[in-house]
Each structure stands twice: as structure tokens, then as C-alpha cells.
Amino acid sequence: MYRSWRVSMAMVIASVLGASLSAEPPAMLLKAVEQRSDEGWKVARHIWELAEPGYQEAQSSALLADWLEREGFRVERGVAGMPTAFVASIGSGEPVIAILGEYDALPGLSQTDQPVQQSREGTSYGHGCGHHLFGVASLMAAVAVGEQIQSGGVSGTVRYYGCPAEEGGSAKAFMVREGLFRDVSAALHWHPSSRNSAGDSSSLARIALKFRFRGKSAHASSSPEEGRSSLDAVELTAHASELLREHIPSEARIHHVITRGGNAPNVTPDDAEVYFYIRHPRASVVAPLAERLIKCAQGAALATETELEVIREGGIVEILPNTILAEAVMRHLRAQNTLHYSEAEMQFALKLQSTLGNPESLEQIREISQRQNAALGRGSTDVGDVSWAVPTAGFTSACWVPGTPGHSWQAVASGGTTIGRQGMNMAARTLTLSLYELLTSPETLSQAREEHRQRIAERRYTPLILPDQKPPLDYRKTGK
């Protein structure tokens, strides 16, 4: 649908940006990033060590918000009913460019910064998605450009969004619902990865559901007839979901974990819970799939004579691509890719690669892949909801050893080393130059906004969170 339109847009980009491409960006921008490199790594490493789960990132959030305040940003904390969410602004007037930052960790991924599997003491969480790097690189870019705004070198507003609980908490969807992006002209984001990439690909929409069953305890051997097993209900729901897979679109994904299942085999469990994700490239497909899955749980409750509580943890839509912004970001990513491994980093990488199922060439850190509109990412992100509100673009930076899968102990280990630091610094530079271009090139921004307008004209944004739903602030708390 967009092929001919994209060709014409590419020609527009070349003509509109020709002058700006021939000029070097202000050297002070990259110098400002470099000057904050040591502090950035100190903060990122601290957040890596804290490894705070979604909606519980009190210290991680404060580290970032406090730093922004010291740099002259106006900070509003606890936005959209989320204590660890905040918005920090500098400058005034249009354009308003948003830059997104994340900082939540994942359960079950406690890991040291060594290339062997080794849990850290005192925590079961780890930054297997690199959000400790994500939040800091975005901040460094916001501060670097904010300096130019303060000095009068550029006009407009830079707004940093402190976004908690990306891993299943749907925080950005709640921020969009509260109108926090209503006056934003465009938004930028990035993500740690084992590869460098940019482009205008999409992502998977996702709904998160918990099914909590309550039954009746009894001695499982001497009086089994008295019991009503909540675990039986969980197992029936899980089995029904497996049967459901045969009758759903092939692009859909359904996966689950049992978060509670009882404590002793000789006690009929009276309280059990199973946690599901449902994904598909289109939010319009995910929503009815979730309702079908709820019917599976209802049937299990009926069969086991247990009570069912359906807990909606939130939902996120797919990313709406923007070719204009993607092309601009790609240029800056290519220009800033100076990644290289020292001898110590090389030895770390080789040892870690011996633990990977599909190790890839270490030379990939010098490469950049282009994600096309036709391609579809297999992950989900609440950036999707932002992308329907405003033109949005992002990229990935190689912060992990090539071949490292996300949400793995190897990703946690890499992200705690100078390999992660290198990727974070490259991301900060790329974001800085992209942010500066959007503030100083009205043509780029105008074309991006027109593309966004055309894309949303044919597809209506329907959020996957309920109108009266509140953020699931306790979804990562023990026993919840």
C-alpha cells in the first residue's frame, strides 16, 4: 500500500535534507554526550545492580529524575497514577520532541557480569532486556540537546518520559490514555540488542491476563472428595489453551507460566494462578483471542467447581511505522557506529559465545541491518501505543555479544560490562543527533507528521487497556 508513497517520500527526504546532510552537526552536542559518559555508566551500572521489577523501580526512577533536575529539567513525578513514572521537560514551545526511557528488570534472570551462568546474591531479577542502558542513553541525549536549548542555540522543547514496567506492565499505554503525548510532535526511542538495526518495521500487539482460581483445601489422600483443586483448574486452562492453538491465526502466540500452584502434594491447593500472554501483529486480532482464552478459564472453573478471578494486566498495540523518521535515525546510527572490542572484551565475548546455541560473528557489531516495513518484529513493546499518538521511530544498538538472545542470562552479563557501555554510548550519540535534527529541521518533522496522518487515516487506534483500567502496580510483587 505504501510502496509508491515510500518511494516519493525517499525523494522528498533526499531533497529536503540535502543541505543539512552536507553540514557537520554541532561538535558540542557529541562533546556533551562524551562529558557525561562516566556518570552515565555509573548510573546505568547502579540500575543494573538494583534490578528493580516493573512498577517497583523507586530507586532507578529517582536516579534518572534527580539527574535531569540537576541539569535544569522540570520534572513531574508519579504521572498517570504510576509512582515510578515521570516526565521531565526543558525549553518551551514547539516542536515538542519526546524521548523515551525505560528502567525495569525481569524476574528469574539474576546474573553477575561474568561470561558463565552465575546468579547474584540478594535478587532474583536481572536486566535481561538492557533497560538500565535504555533509560540512561536516552537521558544523556536529552541533556545534551537540552544544553543547546538553555544556551539559546536551538528552540523548542525536549521532553524525557520516564517509563516504568515495559515488561508486561503497559505503562506507556496508560500515559497515552492520560494525554501525556497530546502536544508532542514526534517521539524517539531505542533498545539494547545483540545487533545494530533501524528501520520502519512493526511489532506484536499483546494482552496479558492472569487467571486466579480459588478452591477448597483437603487432605489429598484421606479426604480427596472434600477438596476442590485450584491447581486442577490451572492445568485445565493450560491444556485448553494448547487445544486453542489449533484454531487461531498462525501468526498468533500464546504462552504462559504457572505463578502459583500449591505448596505440598498432600494438600489440595485452594489458591492457584496462571499468567498468559497473547500476541498477534494486529491488536484487532489479539482482543478477541483474549476473550476466547477467558472462556477456557471459565470452563476450567466450571469443571473443577472453583471460583475464577480474571485479572487484566494490560495490553499494548503494534508499532505504527514511520518511514521518514526511520530514515533520519538510520543515517545517524550509521555515522555513529564506531563499535570495536578491546582484547579483554574479545575474550569475554568468545567465552560467552561458547554458551550460546547460535553464536554469530563478532564482526556484526560493525554492521547495521535495515528493518523494512514488510518485516515484523517478534517482540512486543508499549512503544506501540505511543506510535499511534505521535510519529515515532527507534533503533537497536549492539549492547550484547552477537548471537545473544534477549531475556537471557547472557544478555544480563553483557549489559553489565563495557560491551554494554559501548552500545549505550553509541545509542546516546545517535539519539542526540536525531533529536537535534527534529528540532532544527521543520521539513523532516512536517513530512513525518504527514506520513503519520496518512497511516492512521485508514486504521483506527483502539487501545487494549480498558477505559477504566488502572495500572497493575502490583503485578510483579511476590505473592500477587
N, C-alpha and C positions, 0 to 999 in steps of 0.2 A: 504493500500500500504506500509505503513511504520511500520507495526506491528512487523514483524520479524527483520527488521532493528533496531527498537527501543529496542527490547529485547537484541540484540547483543550490542547495544550502552550502555545499562544499565550495562551489564557485563564489558564493557570497562571502564565505569565510576568507578565501584567498584574497579577494579584492578589498574587503573591509579591513582585514588585519595586516595587509601588506606593509603599511607604514610602520605599525607597531612592532612587527616581527624583525624589521631591519635594525631597530634600536635596541641597545642593551638595556635590561631592566636596571633600575637604580641599584647601585652596588650596596647602598646602605641597608637595603632590605635583607639581602643574604648575610650581610655582616651582623645585623641584629639577630638573625637566627643563630649564627655561629656563636655570638656572645652569650647566648642563653643555653648553649649545648650542654655544658656541665651541670647547670641547675636542672635542665630538662631531664637529663639522665638520672640525676639524684632523685627527683620526684617520681619518675617512671619506675625506677627500681624500688622506691618505697611503696608505691602502689602495688607492684608485683609481689612484694613481701607481705603486704596486708591481705591481698587476695580476698577482698570482700565480695560477698554474693549480691545479687540483684536486690535493690531497694534497701540494702543494709550497708551501702558504701559511704558511711558517715565520714570516716577519716579521708578516704580517697577523694570524695567530693569536696571536702573542706580544703585539702591541699591545693586543688586546682582553683577553686573560687577565691581563696585567700591570695594566691599568686596574682590572679587577674586584678583583684582590688589594689594590690601594691603597684600594679602597672597603670593604674588610673581608670580602670573599667568600673562602671556602675553595675553592681551585682544584686540581683533579686534572687533570693534563695527560697527553696520549698515551693516551687511553682507547680501548678496543675495538680495540687494535692499530693505531691510526692516530696517527702522531706529531703531526699538526696538529689533532686533535680534543681537546676538553677539556670538563669540567663544573665550573661554579662555583656554589656554594651559599651562602646566607645564611639565618639563622634555624634553627628546629628544629621538629619535629613536623608534624602535619597542619593544614591541607591542604598538599600539595606542588604548587606550580604551576610548570610548565616554560615557559620562553620560549626560542624557537629563534633562533639567529643563524647567518648564512652569510657567506662572505667570499672565495669563489673566482671567478676571472675566466675568460673564454672565449678560445680561440685565434682568430687571424685578425681581431681587432677592435681593433687598436691605433689610437687616435684621440686627438687633442687635445680641449680643451674649447671648440673653435670650431664655428660652425654650417656649416662646409664640411668635406668629407672630407679629412682630413689626418692621416697616421699620426704617432705619437710615435716618436722615436728610441729605440733600445735595447730595444724589446719588440715582440712580435707579438700580445700579449694585450691585452684590454680588458674593462672591466666593463659588458658589453652586457646584463646582467641586473640590474645595480644591487646586487650583493651587498655592495659596500662600504658602502652605505647600510643594507642589511638588518641586518648584524651590529651596527652602531653604534646604530641606533634601538632595537633590542631590548635592547642593553646599557643605554642611558640609562633605559629603563623599569624594568629590573631594579634598577638602582642607586637610582632614585627611590623605589621601593617598599621596597627593602632598607633605606633610611634610616629608614623608618617602623618596620620590624621592629626595627632596632637601638635606636630610641628607646622601644620598648615600645608604640607606637601601634597596632600590629597584630601578630597572632601567625601562625605558620605558617612555611613555607619557600618561598623563591623560588630557583629553580634555572635558571641560564642554560646552555644547551647550545651549545657552540662546534662548529658542524657544517661540516666541510670538504667539498669535492668534490661539491656538489649537482649540478653539471653533468655527469652521467654516471657519477659515482663511487659513488653509492648509500650514502653514509656513514651516513645515519640508519638504513637497514635493518640495517647491522651493529651500530649502537648499540642498536637494539631487540633484536636477537638476543642481545646480551650482557647483557640485563636492565637496562639503564640507565634505563628508564622504568617499572620494575616497581612502584615505590611512588608514582608520580606520579598526582595527582588529575585534572589537566587540563593541556592544552598550548595555547599561543598562538603564532601566527606572523604574518608579513605579507610583502608583496612589492612592490617598486617596479613601477610601471606608467605608462601614459600616461593612466589613468583611476583614479578612486576607486571602489571597489566592496567589497561584503561580502555574505555570504550562505552558503548551505549547499550549494553546487554541488560536484561531484566533479572528477576529473582522469583522465588516461590512465595506465594501467599501462604499464610499459616494460621491455624487456630489451635489454641492449647486448651485442653479440657482435663479436669480431674474428676474421677468418679469415686466417691467415698460411700462405702457400704457399712451399715450397722446391723449386726445380727444379735445373737444370744449365745453367751458362753455356756459351756458344759464340759464335763469330763469326756474326752473324746473316745474313751474305751468303755467306761462303766455306764455312762448315760448319754450315748450319742444322740438318742432320739430327742433329747431336751435342747440340743444345740441347733442354732441356725448360723451357718458359717458365712461370714463376710468374705473370707478368702475364696470360698467356692464361687461367690458372685463375681469376684475379680477374675478368677480363672475362666469362668463362663464368658465374661465380657471380652477377655483377651482372645478366647477361641472364636467367638462370634466375629471379632474384628479380622481375624485371619480368613474366615469364610467370606467376609465382606470384600476383601481384596479382589476376589474373582469378578466382582460386579461393579467395579469403579474404573474410571478412565486410567489408561496405562501410565499417564504422567503423574498420577497422584501418589502420595506417600502417606502411610500410616505407621507410626512407631510408638512404642510405649515402654514404660518401666513400672514395676510394682514398687511403690514407695512405702507401703505398709502391708504386712501380710500375716501378722501374728508373732508370738514370742516363744511358744512351746508347742511341740507336736501333740501333746496330750491335753491341750486346752483348745476347744473350738474357738477360733478367732471371732470376736464380736465387733471388730473395727479393722477395716482394710481399705486400701486405696490404690488406684491405678491411674497413671498420668499419661495422657496421649497427646501427640502432635498429629495434625492432619495438614498436608501441604498439596498445592497444585499451582501451576503457573497463573491461574486466574482466581481471584477472590470470589468471583461469581460461582465457581465450582466448589470451592472449599466450604462455603456456608452450608449448602445442602448436604454435603458429605458429613459435616459435623452433626447435623440433625439425624442422619442415618446411624451414626455411631452412638448417639444418645439412645436411640431405640434399642441397640444391642445391650446397653447397660440396663435399660428399663426391663428388658426381657430377662436378664440375668437376675435382677432383683425379684421379679415375679417368681421365677423358678426356684429361688433359694429362700423365699419368704424373708427377705432382708429389706431394709429401708435404704433408698438411694438418695444421695445428695450430689447434684451436678454443679461443679464449680468451674465457672468460665474464667480462665486465667488471662484471657485477652486474645486478640487476633491482629494480624498485620497483613496488609495488601502487598501486591507485587510492585517492584520498582517501575515507574514510568520513565523510560529513557529520554535523554535529551542530547541529540547529536551535536548541536552547536557547542554546548558546554563540554561534552566529552572530547571533542577535537582540541579545544583550548587546553584542557587538562593534559591530554596526551602529549602535546608539544612540550609543555613544561616538564613533564615526567621524563621524556627523552633527554632533554637538556640537562637535567639534574642527576641522571643516573651515573654516579661515579663509584658504585659499589665495588669493593675488592676485599678479599680475605687476607689478613695477615697470616704469618706462619702458624701462630697459636690458634687462630680461628679456623684455618685449614685443617689442623689436627683434630680440633673439636668436631668439625663438620664430618670428617671421614669416620671418626669413631661413632658419631651419632647415626650416620648413614648405614652402618653395619646392623642397626636395629630396625631399619625400615623395610617394608615389604617391596616398595617400588622406588628405590633411590634414583635421583636424577642428576644430571651433570651439574657440577658446581659452577660451570660457566654460565648457567642460566641467570645468575644474578646480574649479568651484564646485558641480558636480553629484556625486551618488553613486548608482551603479546597484546594484540588488539582484540577486544571483545566486541563482536558485532551484534547488531540489533537482533539478528535471527538467532543468536546464541542465547542460551538460558542458563543462568547460574543455578546450581542445585541447592544453594543455601537460602535462608530467609533472613530478612532484616526489617526492623521497623523504620528504616530509612524510606522504605516504600511509601508509607503514609505521607512523609514529608514531600516526596517527589510528586505526589498528586496535588499538593497545595502550592508548590513553587517549583520552577525549573531547578533540577538537581543533577549533580554529576559527582563521580568519585573514581577512585583508583585503588590498586593494591600495591604494596611495597614489600620486597623480599626481606622479611624480618626473621624468617626461619630458614633452616638448611633446606635446599631444594629437595623436593620429594616428601617433605614433612606434611602430614595431613593436619588440618585444623582440629581443635578439640582433642589433642593428644598430649601425652607427657613430653614428647619430643618438642612440641611447639612451646610448651611452658619453659623447658630448659633453654631453647634457643632464645626465647624472648627475654630471658634474664641475663643474657651475655651481650658483649659488644656487637655481635651479629645483629641482635635486635636493635641496639642503639644506632648502628649504621642505617638500617632501614627506616627507623624513626626520623632520623635527621634528614634523609632524602625526602621523606614524606612532608616534613615541615617546610623544606625549601620549595617543593612542588606546590603545596597549598599556598604558600606565601605569594608566589608569582601568579598563581591562578586567581587568588583573591585580589591582588593588585590590579590585574588586567580587568576584572569585572568592575572595579571601582573607577577605572580610568578609561574604559572603552565602552561608551554608550551603545555603539553599534553591535558589539558582541552581545551585550545584555539584551538589547532590543530584539535581536534575531532569536536568542534563546527563549525569550518570553513569548514571541510569536509562535515558535515551534510548540511550546508547551500549550498555548491556547488551542492550536490545531489538534494536538493529540487528545486533549481532554474533551474536545467538542464531540467526539464520537464515542467516548467511554465515560460513563458517569462514575465518580468516586463514591463508593459505598463502604464505609469503614466496617471492619469485622469486630469491633468492640460495640457493645450495646449502648444505646443512648444514655442510660442511667448507670452504666457500669463504672465502678471505681477501680483505681489501680490496685492490683493484687499485691499489696505491700508485704504480705507475709508468705508469699509463695515459695521462698527459699528458707524459711525458718524451720528449724528442727521440730519434727512432730506435727508440722502443718501440711 
